[in-house]
Amino acid sequence: MALASVIGVGSTRYGVLDSSFLELVIDAASQALRDAGIGPEDIDAYYLGNFAGENFINQNHLAAYSASAIGLNGVPATRVEGACASGSLAVREAILAIKSGLYKRVLVVGAEKMTSLDTSGVTSVLAKASNWEAEVGHGLTFPAVFAFVARRYMHQYGATREHLAAVAVKNHNHAMLNPKAHMQKKITLEEVLSCQHMVAEPLSRYDCSLISDGASAMVLCAPELAETHRKDVVDIVGTGQASGRFEIFANELLTSFPATRLAAKRAYTMANIKPDDVDVAELHDCFTIAEIVATEDLGFFKPGEGGIAALEGRTRLGGELPINPSGGLKAKGHPVGSTGVGQGVEVVCQLRGEAGLRQVKNAEIGLTHNLGGAGGTCTVHIYKRR
Ligand SMILES: CC(C)(COP(=O)(O)OP(=O)(O)OC[C@H]1O[C@@H](n2cnc3c(N)ncnc32)[C@H](O)[C@@H]1OP(=O)(O)O)[C@@H](O)C(=O)NCCC(=O)NCCS
């Protein structure tokens, strides 16, 4: 049963952009409204996913700030923050608001303007999504957190850097087919393996997601109204959210995120589907190892087999389950607050058959997975072509 329906999507290009935060939001929101064939006056509520505007653009009160710029006069405007999962949490709030019966048409935007700071400034801001006292104060920034995960995964399953590199190569290649992707650079396994720019051993620059600016938007509406707006409706049929242990060291295992498992279980049960039913997925590959672990936590592959599947090409376009056809956080880019909404935009384009050169054939069911911090927050949404 549909919880809500997507009738409009839009996105800016992701990258190092000249546009201001507001210009990004207005661009993505206008595209989504135009795609839905409605105007700001038709919107009942607005949710904004944003992680750290107060640090990146020195601006707070961002939902009202951007609602006013979009022309959403009088509309309830709410900002949602959950680290890198901020965008998908905003989508979830919109789903719940529609399902409650309170609102008919809701605009969701995810946006972040990160490149106003240099890499070390961005790293410090991102680290605020960790336990500052117990982790960051000891040098444990996000690349270091996921380096621990990678090291443990390699030790536990005998995986090598080739398995990680296969994810980077795949996602770079996918991004080459996405005109809105930040990174347009084809890479080979050999180039990744010979990269001298180590960020946190064993993760090199090629294992990390990008620091990007960007905004994405969706218009959701009550399922019974969707066909009055468009024929090619995509329904949201499952949503799961879970929280996990906040600090990476508080987890029993380093090679699995309980919040992902729980959110997935809730979403699959609600949608009444199994992992095997998913045709295309946009996963949270903030680091290459994160995509591998997610493919296992979501039930696509058995523990220890996610890296092998990536190396065998089973997760690339044309493979048995294409993962991150957009290029993912790794190569499409990761403007933190925008990411979860952007994942939804990609899946909707795939299910409508509008993904151009990166189209997954006959995709009917799509999944998004968005992780906040080191697994403190996770959301999984399931989309289905009507
Ligand atoms: C990997 C990282 C440290 C690189 O930063 P940097 O060393 O300052 O890199 P620069 O911005 O100076 O770019 C240098 C070159 O590397 C490339 N590059 C930068 N980041 C890259 C990445 N992640 N993957 C591939 N290439 C990358 C740039 O395009 C540039 O290429 P060019 O010389 O051909 O123009 C940075 O992107 C990073 O911190 N990423 C992780 C962000 C993160 O933690 N997100 C949250 C996850 S939970």
The ligand as an SDF file (V2000), in Angstrom:
LIG
                    3D

 48 50  0  0  0  0  0  0  0  0999 V2000
   39.3900   12.7910    0.2070 C   0  0  0  0  0  0  0  0  0  0  0  0
   39.5850   14.2220    0.6450 C   0  0  0  0  0  0  0  0  0  0  0  0
   40.3830   14.2720    1.9500 C   0  0  0  0  0  0  0  0  0  0  0  0
   40.3750   14.9320   -0.4670 C   0  0  0  0  0  0  0  0  0  0  0  0
   40.5560   16.2680   -0.1130 O   0  0  0  0  0  0  0  0  0  0  0  0
   41.8560   17.0840   -0.6200 P   0  0  0  0  0  0  0  0  0  0  0  0
   43.0750   16.2530   -0.4120 O   0  0  0  0  0  0  0  0  0  0  0  0
   41.8060   18.4440    0.0330 O   0  0  0  0  0  0  0  0  0  0  0  0
   41.5960   17.1790   -2.1670 O   0  0  0  0  0  0  0  0  0  0  0  0
   41.4720   18.4980   -3.0650 P   0  0  0  0  0  0  0  0  0  0  0  0
   40.1110   19.0850   -2.8670 O   0  0  0  0  0  0  0  0  0  0  0  0
   42.6660   19.3870   -2.8190 O   0  0  0  0  0  0  0  0  0  0  0  0
   41.5550   17.8980   -4.5210 O   0  0  0  0  0  0  0  0  0  0  0  0
   42.7830   17.3880   -5.0760 C   0  0  0  0  0  0  0  0  0  0  0  0
   42.4550   16.5140   -6.2550 C   0  0  0  0  0  0  0  0  0  0  0  0
   41.8390   15.2990   -5.8140 O   0  0  0  0  0  0  0  0  0  0  0  0
   40.5640   15.1420   -6.3830 C   0  0  0  0  0  0  0  0  0  0  0  0
   39.7000   14.6030   -5.3340 N   0  0  0  0  0  0  0  0  0  0  0  0
   39.3610   15.2190   -4.1890 C   0  0  0  0  0  0  0  0  0  0  0  0
   38.5880   14.4030   -3.4490 N   0  0  0  0  0  0  0  0  0  0  0  0
   38.4520   13.2640   -4.1510 C   0  0  0  0  0  0  0  0  0  0  0  0
   37.7360   12.0670   -3.9070 C   0  0  0  0  0  0  0  0  0  0  0  0
   37.0330   11.9050   -2.7860 N   0  0  0  0  0  0  0  0  0  0  0  0
   37.7960   11.1030   -4.8420 N   0  0  0  0  0  0  0  0  0  0  0  0
   38.5020   11.2770   -5.9720 C   0  0  0  0  0  0  0  0  0  0  0  0
   39.1980   12.4070   -6.2600 N   0  0  0  0  0  0  0  0  0  0  0  0
   39.1560   13.3800   -5.3440 C   0  0  0  0  0  0  0  0  0  0  0  0
   40.1480   16.5450   -6.8140 C   0  0  0  0  0  0  0  0  0  0  0  0
   39.2200   16.5010   -7.8810 O   0  0  0  0  0  0  0  0  0  0  0  0
   41.4500   17.1250   -7.2420 C   0  0  0  0  0  0  0  0  0  0  0  0
   41.7830   16.6150   -8.5250 O   0  0  0  0  0  0  0  0  0  0  0  0
   42.6160   17.4880   -9.5940 P   0  0  0  0  0  0  0  0  0  0  0  0
   43.9480   17.7400   -8.9560 O   0  0  0  0  0  0  0  0  0  0  0  0
   42.6700   16.5960  -10.7960 O   0  0  0  0  0  0  0  0  0  0  0  0
   41.8210   18.7460   -9.7740 O   0  0  0  0  0  0  0  0  0  0  0  0
   38.2090   14.9490    0.8310 C   0  0  0  0  0  0  0  0  0  0  0  0
   37.4700   14.8610   -0.3670 O   0  0  0  0  0  0  0  0  0  0  0  0
   37.3910   14.3510    1.9730 C   0  0  0  0  0  0  0  0  0  0  0  0
   37.6330   14.6630    3.1380 O   0  0  0  0  0  0  0  0  0  0  0  0
   36.3950   13.5070    1.6630 N   0  0  0  0  0  0  0  0  0  0  0  0
   35.5660   12.8470    2.6930 C   0  0  0  0  0  0  0  0  0  0  0  0
   34.4120   13.7400    3.0930 C   0  0  0  0  0  0  0  0  0  0  0  0
   33.6560   13.1370    4.2390 C   0  0  0  0  0  0  0  0  0  0  0  0
   34.2340   12.7130    5.2270 O   0  0  0  0  0  0  0  0  0  0  0  0
   32.3260   13.1320    4.1380 N   0  0  0  0  0  0  0  0  0  0  0  0
   31.4600   12.6170    5.1880 C   0  0  0  0  0  0  0  0  0  0  0  0
   31.4740   11.1640    5.2180 C   0  0  0  0  0  0  0  0  0  0  0  0
   30.7140   10.4740    6.6530 S   0  0  0  0  0  0  0  0  0  0  0  0
  1  2  1  0
  2  3  1  0
  2  4  1  0
  2 36  1  0
  4  5  1  0
  5  6  1  0
  6  7  2  0
  6  8  1  0
  6  9  1  0
  9 10  1  0
 10 11  2  0
 10 12  1  0
 10 13  1  0
 13 14  1  0
 14 15  1  0
 15 16  1  0
 15 30  1  0
 16 17  1  0
 17 18  1  0
 17 28  1  0
 18 19  1  0
 18 27  1  0
 19 20  2  0
 20 21  1  0
 21 22  1  0
 21 27  2  0
 22 23  1  0
 22 24  2  0
 24 25  1  0
 25 26  2  0
 26 27  1  0
 28 29  1  0
 28 30  1  0
 30 31  1  0
 31 32  1  0
 32 33  2  0
 32 34  1  0
 32 35  1  0
 36 37  1  0
 36 38  1  0
 38 39  2  0
 38 40  1  0
 40 41  1  0
 41 42  1  0
 42 43  1  0
 43 44  2  0
 43 45  1  0
 45 46  1  0
 46 47  1  0
 47 48  1  0
M  END
$$$$
